[in-house]
Amino acid sequence: MATPHTRSSRSRAVDLSATKAVVWLSLTAFFALLVLYFVGVDQGATSVFGDNMYIHEFVHDARHLLGFPCH
């Protein structure tokens, strides 16, 4: 026989308030744009790490998979 305490912990409601949704959407969009920058843009004159190619070489195959030209 299950105790009432065990049953109530399984039926917890998920809080989806508008404020939390906006915060999660904003954070997700920020990190998605950050990843897109490092995969697609960070090389050459717009590089935030100078003129080295470490980021470019690390994400080189992802650039080709997403269709970014780099050669």
N, C-alpha and C positions, 0 to 999 in steps of 0.2 A: 504494500500500500504506500503510495507516495504522500509525502507530507505537504501541507499547503505552502510551506515556505519554498520548497523546490519548484512547485508548479508556478508560483507567482514570479520567480526569477526567470523563467523561460518565456513568459509572456510580456516582456518589457516592450513598451512602445518606443518608436523611434521619433525623436523630435526633429521635424523638418520645418522649422520656422523660416520666414523669409530672410531674416538677418543672417542666419547660419548658411542658408543657400547662397546668398550673395558673397559671403566671405569665402566659402569653398570654391565658388565659381571664379572669383577674382584670383585666388591663389593658384588654382589649376591653370587659368589662362596665363598668368605670369610665368609659371614654370614651363608651360608649353612653349611660350615665346622665347624663353631663355634657352631651352633645348634646341629650338629651331635656329636661333642665332648661332649657337656653337656648331651645329651640324652644317648649316647652309651658308653662313655669312662670314664667320670668323677666319679670315685669311686676308693677307694683303694689306691694303691701306686702311681697312676698317677694323683691323685686329686690335683687341684690347690688351693683348699680351706682347705687343711689339712685332718684330718681323720674323719670329720663329714659327715653325710649322708643326709644333707638337699637337695642338688641338686638331689641326687638319689631318695629320697622319693617324691620330687616334680614331677619328670618325670617318675615315676615308671611304670605307665600304658602305657605310650608312648614307654618305653623300650620293654615291652612285645608285643605291637602292631607291632613294627618294627623288632621283632625277636631277640633282644639282651638278652642273658641269664643274670640273676642277682641273682638267688637263688642257 
